[in-house]
């Protein structure tokens, strides 16, 4: 009886090892099958390693003016990065013009603070912005707005101070964006008046295409 019990126990252990092995192999196969993110909206899955760190520089440190062509690109661009030159685009009659640009594609990619400053407002998916932030650099009186992120704030909260280049979220499809339309809406507002961000940005056109002007 004792032998029989031991044998059953041994078989159980072997069966467990075999099944663990099978699970491990399955997970590995699955992991290898996973390609670049296509339609991410989960914070964990959105953490894709940065591949082009050079695009993160130069950034605008606290107190420094924004120089044309030198503002950090606000997204770690994916292979589907496409910048819409659509500042001032007329929206539906009676509504205000488009006060930023839209950076298409790049679903789930890291979003950067373009300057050192304070996250003065957190958008909580209650309006057209979806999830997002207002970043304010008091030294230059520059305001930056980020809309349509994923829900994950990357550990940050309203009134947190961030350095230039800090990851403040990930590209999502919240607000007036949609599930098939992942993009970052990005605004630059000296003295809180919107200007066209496009001439200010550092854009590697080998990586991100830029649309013809859309007005
Ligand atoms: Zn937009």
Boltz pocket constraint, residues with backbone or C-beta under 6 A from the ligand:
constraints:
  - pocket:
      binder: B
      contacts: [[A, 98], [A, 100], [A, 101], [A, 102], [A, 184], [A, 185], [A, 186]]
      max_distance: 6.0
